Amino acid sequence: MWLPRISKINTLRNQMLFGFLLVMIIILTVVGIVTFDSVSTLLKNKAEIHIQQTAIQANGRLEGILEQIDSLTTVVSTNPYVQSLLLNELNGKPATFSERQALPPIVNIVQTYAHGVKSVEIYSYERKRLYPLDEAKLEDRVSNDRIDQATHEKGGIIWFGIDPLDKESVLAIRRISLMDNNFSPGGYLLVRINRNVFTFQEPLSGEGEQETTLLLGNDGQIIASNDHTISEADAAELIISDNQTVDINDKPYILVRQRSKVTEWTLLILTPLSAITKGISVLRTAIFVSAGIGTLLFVFLSLLLSTMITRPVFKLIKTMRSARLGVLKPTDIVTSTIEINELNRTYNQMVGNINDLINLVYEKELLQSRTELKALQAQINPHFLFNTLEALYWSLQEKEEDELAEFVVAMSDLFRYTIMGPNKEEWVTLRDELEHIERYLLIMKMRLGERLTWQIVTSEEFDTVKLPKLLIQPFVENAIAHGVEKKIGQGAITVSVTRSDNEEELKITIEDNGAGMDEVTLRTIVDGLENGQVPSVKKSGLGIDNVHRRVKLYFEEEVGMPGRIAIRSWKGKGTSICMTIPAVTGGSYENSNDYDR
C-alpha cells in the first residue's frame, strides 16, 4: 500500500525540492561551523592586537604632551634673556623689578602652546623666585630632596606627580644651565599642569564602551583616572597582577599595562570583556539567522524552479532570446495555468516599461548633454579672477595697506603665471621661472614671517634659457614643507644657477638648512630616481617624481639631451637638490608662449 503513495509524491518537483534542500542543509552546516570558528578566532586575535595598539597609542598621546612641555620649557630655559638674567643673579647682580617684568612674554610661550599648563615659575640658583613677581622661595613649593634631584639632573625635566600644595595639579621641575658659564646651574623652572590633561574622557578606540584608564606615578599614586571608584589600593593590586583578565566591581576587564619612557609612570587600560565577546555573539546570531533565511529562500526557489520547468517557460525564454537591440518584443498570451499566464503578462508589462525607460533615458541624455554644454559655456573666465585681485589691490592702496597690496600683486602674478597659456606644460625663460619663485617665497613669508629667509643667485646671461614651466617650484615647496617648517628657528633657502662643467648645461641648485633626511630615506629616493619608481609625496619621495619625469621627457624629446637630478641631504642640517638641464635659448622653443606679466 505504501508504494502507490510514494509514487504520487515521487515527482520531478519534489525530487528537486528534497534533493536541493538536503544539499543546502549540509552546506550551510559545514560553512556555518567553519565560518564561526575562523571568524571568532580572528575577532579575538584582532581584539587583543587592537587593545595593545590602543594602549601604545594612549601612552604615545601622554608622552606627546610631556615631550611638548619638555620642549617648550627647554626653549624658555635656553632663552638668551633668561640666561643673562640668571647669570647676573649668580654673579651677585639681583634682577630689578623692570627686568623681571620682561619675563612674562618669554614664559607665557609654555602656557600658550601647551594645553593644560596652569603656571610656570622661574627661580634663581639661590632659590629666589624671579617670576611671578613676588619674593617666594623654591623651598615653599618643592622639597629640598627634589630640588637636589633636579640639580643633579643637569637640565633634564623631572616629573614628581601630584603637587602637594594643589591636588588638582601635576608638578615638574628642571634645572636651568648657564650656557655661557660652562653649563653650570643657574636656576630652576617649575611647571604645574592640570591633572585633567592626563585623563581620557572619550573611548580610546573611538567606538564601543569607554575604557577605564589609570595613570600611576612611581610611588603608586593615582595621577589621573576616568573612574574614581578605583582606589590606590586597587590600582596597586592591578600593577602586580599576572592575570590578563581582572574583575573590578564584579565586572570583567582585559588589563593592559604601558610604561612611559619619559616619566616611568605606568598607564593601566582596562577594556570591558563584553566589548570583545559582543562581536562573537553577533556572529553566532548572524550565522543562525542567515541559515534560517537561506533555507527558506532555498525551499521557495526550488518550488519556483520546479514549477517553471514547463513548455510555456521555454517559449518565454525563446521569445526573450529573440529580442533585438533596441525595442524588446512582447510574447503572446498562452492559455495555461494561472501562474504561467501571470508570468507572461508580467513579462509583457516589463517589456513595455523597459521600452518606455529606453526612450526616457535617451531623452535625458540629450537634455544632460545640452545642460553640460551650457555649463561649460558659463565657466568663469580667468580674467575675472585677475580683475577681482586688481580691484582688491587698488582698494588696499587707497587704505595705505602697502604690505598687503604687495602680497595681492604677488598672488595675482603667481596665478597669472600658473594658469595662463594654451597648456600647463608651456616653455618659459629661466628669468620668468625665478621671478615666479620670488613671488611664491614672498607669499610664503607672509605665513612664516621671520622664520623664512631666501636668496636667488643667478646671472643675466642665463635669463633667456628655456625650461618647462613650474619646474623649480616643487623643490622650493619641499624645502619649505620638509625643511623650514620642521626646523626650530630661522630657515634659509638658496636657489642658485651656475654653468656646469659642460658649457652646454646649467646647474640649478635648491638648498635649505632644514631638518634634512636620514640615509635610509635618501637612499630610497635616489634608488627610485634610478629605477623610475620614486616614492609618493605622502611617503618619502618629497614630490620629485613629476619633476623627474618632466626633466627626462621634455629635454630628451625636444633637445636630445636628458636632464638630471642629484640629491644630497644631511640629517638635521638640510637638503640640497641639483638639477642639470641643457642651456638652450632657441631652436624648437621659439614658438612657445612665454609668461605674460
Secondary structure as UniProt FT lines:
FT   HELIX           2..9
FT   HELIX           12..77
FT   HELIX           80..90
FT   TURN            91..92
FT   HELIX           97..101
FT   HELIX           104..113
FT   TURN            115..116
FT   STRAND          117..124
FT   TURN            125..126
FT   STRAND          128..131
FT   HELIX           138..140
FT   HELIX           144..152
FT   TURN            153..155
FT   STRAND          158..163
FT   TURN            164..165
FT   STRAND          166..178
FT   HELIX           179..181
FT   TURN            182..183
FT   STRAND          184..194
FT   HELIX           195..198
FT   TURN            204..205
FT   STRAND          212..216
FT   TURN            218..219
FT   STRAND          222..225
FT   TURN            228..229
FT   HELIX           232..240
FT   STRAND          245..248
FT   TURN            249..250
FT   STRAND          251..259
FT   TURN            261..263
FT   STRAND          266..272
FT   HELIX           274..308
FT   HELIX           311..321
FT   HELIX           338..377
FT   HELIX           382..398
FT   TURN            399..400
FT   HELIX           402..419
FT   TURN            424..425
FT   STRAND          427..429
FT   HELIX           430..448
FT   HELIX           449..451
FT   STRAND          452..457
FT   HELIX           460..462
FT   TURN            463..464
FT   STRAND          466..468
FT   TURN            469..470
FT   HELIX           473..478
FT   HELIX           479..484
FT   TURN            485..486
FT   STRAND          491..499
FT   TURN            503..504
FT   STRAND          505..512
FT   HELIX           519..531
FT   TURN            537..540
FT   TURN            542..543
FT   HELIX           545..558
FT   STRAND          564..570
FT   TURN            571..573
FT   STRAND          574..582
FT   HELIX           587..589
FT   TURN            590..591
//
